Amino acid sequence: MRNRGKRTKSLIVAFFATFLWGGITVGPSIADPITYSDMGYTLTDIGTLGGSHSVIDDVNDKGQVVGRSTPAGDLVLHAFLYSKGEMTDLGTLGGYASFPVAINEKGQVIGVSVTSGNMYYHAFLYSNGQMTDMGTLGGNYSEPTAINKGGQVIGWSSTAGDSWRHGFLYSDGIMTDLGTLGELYSEASDINDKGQVVGFYQDVEDGLPHAFLFANGNKTDLSLGGSISYASAINNSGQVIGGSTTAGDLYYHAFLYNNGEMTDLGTLGDDYSFPVAINEKGQVIGVFSITIIPPPYPYIIEHCFLYSDGKMTDLGTLGGDWCYPQAINNKGQVIGWSDTAGNLTSNAFLYSDGKMTDLGTLGGDWSTPYYITEKGQVIGTSATTGNLNLHTFLYSNGQLTDLTQVVFDLFLVDGFYADGIHHGQIFGDGIWDGYWSHAYILTIPK
C-alpha cells in the first residue's frame, strides 16, 4: 500500500531547527557507516553527509532508509537515501534545505525542498538518481504526504494567491487538483497501489467537510446521510474507512465503503464510533463510545473495537475505563493502549486470537505501542521507573526489552528511539558523543 513518513514534523519546526543547528559549533562527524557488535546485537551508525547530525524519517521493506543530515559545516539540512551501505545526498530544488517524507518499495523518495531564492517550498520526487519538482496548483507551496508502489503521490498544494489548500494526485509527471468543483479546501488522506485516493473537501455551499473517493478520474461523495463525513484510509482492495454523521446529524458513526456500498459500522449501543485503521483483509479497528453517567453531567468513555466479517467486537480493556487502538496487521493482531484498574496508569496491549495481552511497562506508569510487524513484534515507548525517562521497547515472543537501555549499555549511545522494524533490523536515532544525533540500524539477536 502507500508509504508515509513515520514521524511527520511541521515544516516550520524543521526550518527553525535548521537555523538553530546552523548556529552550533561544528562537532565530530562520521561520514561513513561504522558497525559495533556485542551480545548478539549489532549497531550500525549509518553516518552523516559530512556534518554532525543525521535522523531517520522512513524505511521501506527492503531496508532502504531516508532521513535528514547536515553536510559539512552544519549550516543546512539535506534529505538523504541510505541503501546498501551508502548514503546519498538527494540535494535540493535550488534552496538551502530539503526534507524527506516517505520512501516506497522501488526506492522512490518524496519530500519537500526549499526552492531557489529560499522563499518557498515545493514537493519533490526523487527517482533514478534525479530530484523532480512536482510543482504546485498555482500557489507557492506544496507538500507530499504518501507514495504508493507505482510512484503515484498524494499531498497538498496552495492555490493561486496561497489563499486555499487543495489535495493533489501526482502521477506520470502531472499534478491533478482533487478540489476542482468549487471547494474551498480539500485534503487527500490516503492512496492505495491502484491509485485510488480518499480524503475530504470543504463544500463551498455549507462549509462542511465531505468524504470522497477519487478513482479513474471520478470523485464519489461518501456519506451515511448526514452533513459531515471524512474518509481516512483505503486498502489495496479499494475498501474505504471513514466517519460520517447519520441522517439528522445527531450521531457520528464509522463506515466501510466497498464496491459501491456504504456500510454503517454502528456502535455497541451508544452515540458515536470512528475508525482508526484497516488491513488488507478488510478488518477495521476503531473506537466507540459508552455513556456511563447520562446527561446533564455525563461521563462518557471509549473502548476499542474490531470489525471483522460483518461484526463489531468490543476488545475490552486492561481493567480500566479507556482503550485506544493504534494499528492492525494483516493477521488481525491489534496493538493499542488501555487504562489499567483504577485509571491511574495505562499500558500497551496486543490483541490476538480474541485475547488482550498486557505488554506492561519499563517500570513507569504508562506505555504505548506504535508499530507491529506481520510476525507480531511490537515497537513502542514506555516511561521508566519514576517516570523520569521515555525509552523505546521491543515486545517479541512474550518478552519486553528496553532497547534504549540495551543500546546505551552495549554501545554507549544515549536516547535511542526506534522508527520501525524490518526483518530483524530496527531503525532509529540516538545521541552520539554526548550531543550529536545520529541515525542507527540495530540488528537484534535471532
C-alpha positions in Angstrom: 0.0 0.0 0.0 1.2 3.6 0.5 4.3 4.6 2.4 4.2 7.5 4.8 6.9 9.1 6.9 6.9 7.5 10.4 7.2 10.8 12.2 5.8 13.7 10.3 7.2 17.0 11.5 6.0 20.5 10.9 8.0 22.2 8.1 8.1 25.3 10.2 9.7 23.4 13.1 12.1 21.7 10.7 13.1 25.0 9.1 13.6 26.5 12.6 15.8 23.5 13.6 17.9 24.2 10.5 18.7 27.7 11.7 19.3 26.5 15.2 21.7 23.8 14.1 23.4 26.4 11.8 24.5 28.3 15.0 26.0 25.3 16.7 29.8 24.8 16.8 30.7 22.1 14.3 31.2 18.8 16.1 32.7 15.4 15.2 31.2 13.6 12.2 31.1 10.1 10.8 30.8 10.3 7.1 30.9 6.5 6.6 28.9 3.8 8.4 30.5 2.2 11.4 29.3 -1.1 12.9 29.6 -2.3 16.5 28.7 -5.7 17.9 28.1 -7.1 21.3 26.0 -10.0 22.9 24.3 -10.8 19.6 23.3 -7.2 18.9 24.8 -5.2 16.1 24.6 -1.5 15.9 25.4 0.4 12.7 25.9 4.1 12.7 25.0 5.0 9.1 26.9 8.2 9.3 26.1 11.7 8.0 26.5 13.8 4.9 29.7 15.2 6.4 28.2 17.2 9.3 27.4 16.2 12.9 23.7 15.2 12.6 21.5 12.6 10.9 17.9 11.5 11.6 15.8 8.7 10.1 12.3 9.6 8.7 11.2 6.4 6.9 12.2 2.9 5.9 10.9 0.6 3.3 10.7 -3.2 3.4 14.0 -3.6 1.6 15.8 -1.8 4.4 16.4 1.4 2.4 16.4 4.4 4.7 15.5 8.1 4.1 16.3 10.9 6.5 17.9 14.2 7.1 21.5 15.1 7.7 23.8 18.1 7.9 26.5 18.4 5.3 29.9 19.7 6.4 29.6 22.9 8.4 26.2 22.0 10.0 24.5 25.1 8.4 21.7 23.3 6.5 19.7 20.1 6.3 19.6 17.8 3.3 17.5 14.7 2.6 19.5 11.5 2.2 18.9 8.0 0.9 20.8 5.2 2.6 20.9 2.0 0.6 23.4 -1.0 0.5 25.7 0.7 3.0 25.9 4.0 1.1 24.4 7.4 2.0 23.4 9.6 -0.9 22.7 13.4 -0.6 19.5 14.0 -2.5 20.3 17.7 -2.9 17.6 20.4 -3.1 15.5 22.2 -5.7 17.8 25.2 -5.6 17.3 26.3 -2.0 19.1 25.7 1.2 17.3 22.6 2.6 15.3 19.5 1.8 13.4 17.1 4.0 12.2 13.6 3.1 8.7 12.3 3.9 8.5 8.7 2.7 10.1 6.0 0.5 8.3 3.2 -1.4 9.5 -0.3 -2.3 11.1 0.9 -5.5 13.3 3.3 -3.6 11.5 6.4 -4.8 11.5 9.2 -2.3 9.1 12.0 -1.7 9.8 15.1 0.3 9.9 18.9 0.4 12.7 21.2 -0.7 13.2 24.9 -0.4 13.3 26.4 -3.9 15.7 29.0 -5.4 15.6 32.2 -3.6 14.8 30.4 -0.3 11.3 31.9 -0.1 9.0 28.9 -0.9 9.0 25.1 -0.7 7.7 22.5 -3.2 7.1 18.8 -3.1 9.7 16.7 -4.8 10.0 13.1 -6.2 13.4 11.5 -6.2 13.7 8.6 -8.6 16.5 7.0 -10.5 19.1 9.5 -9.1 17.1 12.6 -10.0 15.1 15.0 -7.9 12.0 16.3 -9.7 10.0 19.4 -8.7 6.3 18.3 -8.6 5.2 22.0 -8.8 2.1 23.4 -7.3 -1.6 24.1 -8.1 -0.9 27.7 -8.8 0.4 28.8 -5.4 3.9 28.9 -3.9 3.8 25.9 -1.7 3.2 22.1 -1.9 3.9 19.1 0.3 3.6 15.4 -0.3 2.1 13.0 2.3 2.3 9.5 0.8 3.5 7.5 -2.2 2.3 4.1 -3.5 4.4 1.3 -5.0 3.8 2.7 -8.5 5.3 6.1 -7.7 1.9 7.9 -7.5 2.0 10.7 -4.9 -0.7 12.5 -2.9 -0.3 15.7 -0.9 -1.5 19.2 -0.7 -0.7 22.5 -2.6 -1.7 26.1 -2.2 -3.8 27.5 -5.0 -3.3 30.9 -6.7 -2.7 33.6 -4.2 -1.9 31.0 -1.5 -5.4 31.5 -0.1 -6.5 27.9 0.0 -5.0 24.4 0.1 -6.2 21.6 -2.2 -5.3 17.9 -2.2 -3.5 16.6 -5.2 -2.6 13.4 -7.0 0.7 13.4 -8.8 1.1 10.7 -11.5 3.2 10.4 -14.6 4.6 13.9 -14.1 1.1 15.5 -13.8 -0.3 17.1 -10.7 -4.1 16.7 -10.6 -6.2 19.1 -8.4 -8.6 17.0 -6.2 -10.6 20.1 -5.3 -11.9 21.3 -8.7 -15.6 21.6 -8.0 -15.5 24.9 -6.3 -14.3 23.5 -3.0 -12.6 26.0 -0.6 -10.4 23.3 0.9 -9.6 19.6 0.2 -7.3 17.0 1.6 -6.0 13.7 0.3 -5.8 11.3 3.2 -4.6 8.1 1.6 -3.8 6.3 -1.6 -3.6 2.6 -2.5 -1.5 0.8 -5.0 -4.2 1.1 -7.7 -4.0 4.9 -7.5 -7.4 5.3 -5.7 -7.4 8.3 -3.4 -9.6 9.1 -0.4 -9.9 12.3 1.5 -12.4 15.1 2.2 -13.3 18.5 0.9 -14.9 21.6 2.4 -18.1 22.3 0.5 -18.4 25.9 -0.8 -22.2 26.0 0.0 -22.3 24.7 3.6 -18.6 24.9 4.5 -18.8 21.4 6.0 -16.3 18.5 5.3 -17.4 15.8 2.9 -15.6 12.5 2.3 -14.7 11.5 -1.2 -13.2 8.6 -3.2 -11.2 9.6 -6.3 -10.8 6.8 -8.8 -10.3 6.7 -12.6 -10.7 10.5 -12.8 -14.1 10.5 -11.0 -14.9 11.8 -7.5 -17.6 10.0 -5.4 -19.1 11.5 -2.3 -19.2 9.2 0.7 -21.8 9.7 3.5 -24.2 7.9 5.8 -26.9 10.5 5.2 -25.6 13.3 7.4 -23.9 16.6 6.6 -20.4 15.8 7.8 -18.1 13.0 6.7 -14.4 12.1 6.5 -12.5 9.4 4.7 -9.2 8.4 6.3 -7.8 5.2 4.7 -8.1 2.8 1.7 -6.6 -0.7 1.3 -5.5 -2.3 -1.9 -8.9 -3.9 -2.5 -10.5 -0.4 -2.6 -12.2 -0.7 0.8 -12.5 2.7 2.4 -12.9 3.6 6.0 -14.1 6.9 7.5 -16.7 8.5 9.7 -20.0 10.3 9.0 -22.9 11.8 10.7 -26.1 9.9 10.2 -29.4 11.5 9.0 -30.3 14.4 11.2 -26.6 14.9 12.3 -27.2 13.6 15.8 -24.8 10.7 15.7 -21.4 10.1 14.2 -20.6 6.5 13.0 -17.6 4.7 11.4 -18.3 3.4 7.9 -16.8 0.9 5.5 -17.3 1.6 1.7 -16.8 -1.4 -0.5 -17.8 -2.0 -4.2 -20.1 1.0 -4.2 -21.9 0.1 -1.0 -21.7 2.1 2.3 -21.9 0.1 5.5 -22.6 1.8 8.8 -20.4 0.0 11.3 -22.7 1.4 14.0 -21.8 1.3 17.7 -22.3 -1.1 20.5 -25.2 0.8 21.9 -24.1 4.4 22.2 -23.9 7.6 20.1 -20.6 7.5 18.2 -17.8 5.5 16.7 -14.8 6.3 14.5 -12.3 4.1 12.7 -8.5 4.1 13.1 -7.1 1.7 10.5 -8.0 -1.1 8.0 -5.9 -4.0 6.9 -5.7 -5.8 3.6 -8.4 -8.3 4.7 -10.9 -5.5 5.3 -10.7 -5.8 9.1 -11.3 -2.4 10.8 -10.2 -1.1 14.2 -11.6 1.9 15.9 -13.2 3.4 18.9 -16.8 3.6 20.1 -18.4 5.5 23.0 -20.0 4.2 26.2 -22.1 6.5 28.4 -21.5 5.6 32.0 -23.4 8.5 33.5 -26.1 10.2 31.4 -26.7 13.9 31.0 -26.9 16.5 32.4 -23.5 15.6 33.9 -22.4 12.8 31.6 -19.4 10.6 31.9 -18.5 9.0 28.5 -15.7 6.6 28.0 -14.3 5.0 24.8 -13.5 1.3 24.1 -11.6 -0.3 21.2 -13.5 -2.3 18.5 -12.5 -4.8 15.9 -14.9 -5.0 12.9 -14.5 -8.3 11.1 -16.8 -10.5 9.0 -19.7 -8.0 9.4 -19.5 -7.9 13.3 -18.2 -5.3 15.7 -16.4 -6.7 18.7 -15.5 -4.8 21.9 -11.9 -5.6 22.7 -12.4 -4.8 26.3 -9.7 -3.1 28.5 -6.9 -3.9 30.9 -9.2 -3.2 33.8 -9.7 0.5 33.4 -12.3 2.6 31.5 -10.5 3.7 28.4 -8.9 1.9 25.4 -7.4 3.2 22.1 -6.2 1.1 19.2 -3.1 2.1 17.3 -2.6 -0.4 14.4 -3.6 -3.8 13.0 -1.5 -6.2 10.9 -2.8 -8.5 8.2 -3.2 -11.3 10.6 -5.8 -9.3 12.6 -3.4 -8.6 15.5 -4.2 -5.3 17.1 -2.0 -3.0 19.2 -3.1 -0.1 21.3 -3.2 1.2 24.9 -5.7 0.8 27.7 -6.2 2.1 31.2 -5.5 -0.4 33.9 -7.6 -0.8 37.1 -8.2 2.5 38.8 -7.5 4.5 35.6 -4.2 5.9 37.1 -1.9 4.1 34.6 -2.2 3.0 31.0 -0.3 0.1 29.4 0.3 -1.1 25.8 -1.6 -4.2 24.7 -1.5 -6.8 22.0 -4.9 -8.2 21.0 -4.6 -11.6 19.2 -6.9 -14.6 18.8 -9.6 -13.0 21.0 -7.3 -12.2 23.9 -5.9 -8.8 25.1 -2.4 -9.2 26.5 -0.9 -6.5 28.8 2.6 -5.7 27.5 3.5 -4.0 30.7 5.9 -1.0 31.1 9.6 -0.4 31.6 8.9 0.4 35.2 6.9 3.6 34.8 3.2 4.3 34.8 2.5 4.1 31.1 3.5 2.6 27.8 2.1 2.9 24.2 2.9 0.9 21.0 3.1 2.4 17.6 4.3 -0.3 15.2 3.5 -4.0 14.7 5.1 -6.5 12.2 3.3 -9.4 10.5 5.1 -11.6 13.0 3.5 -9.8 15.9 6.6 -8.0 17.0 5.7 -4.6 18.6 7.7 -1.4 18.9 6.6 1.3 21.3 7.6 3.7 24.1 7.4 3.4 27.8 8.1 5.5 30.9 10.9 4.2 33.0 10.9 3.8 36.8 9.8 7.0 38.5 8.6 8.3 35.1 11.9 10.0 34.7 12.7 8.9 31.1 11.0 7.7 27.9 12.5 4.6 26.4 11.8 2.5 23.3 10.8 -1.1 23.8 10.5 -4.2 21.7 7.9 -6.8 22.5 8.7 -10.2 20.9 7.9 -13.8 21.9 6.3 -12.7 25.1 9.2 -10.6 26.3 9.5 -6.8 26.7 13.0 -5.5 26.0 14.2 -1.9 26.8 16.1 -1.1 23.6 17.1 2.3 24.7 18.9 0.8 27.7 20.4 -2.1 25.6 21.9 0.4 23.1 23.3 2.5 25.9 24.8 -0.4 27.9 26.4 -2.1 25.0 27.3 0.8 22.7 27.2 4.0 24.9 24.6 5.6 22.5 22.1 7.5 24.5 18.4 8.3 23.9 17.8 5.6 21.2 14.4 6.0 19.6 13.1 3.4 17.1 11.3 4.4 13.9 10.5 0.9 12.6 11.5 -2.8 12.4 12.0 -4.9 9.3 13.4 -8.4 9.1 15.1 -8.3 12.5 16.6 -4.8 12.0 15.4 -1.8 14.0 15.9 1.6 12.6 16.2 4.7 14.8 18.0 7.7 16.1 20.3 8.2 19.1 22.7 10.6 20.7 26.3 10.1 19.8 29.3 11.6 21.6 27.2 13.2 24.2 25.2 15.6 22.0 25.1 14.8 18.2 22.0 13.0 16.8 22.9 10.1 14.5 20.8 7.6 12.6 21.3 3.9 13.5 20.4 0.4 12.5 20.1 -2.1 15.3 20.2 -5.8 14.4 18.7 -7.9 17.2 19.6 -11.5 18.1 17.6 -14.2 16.4 
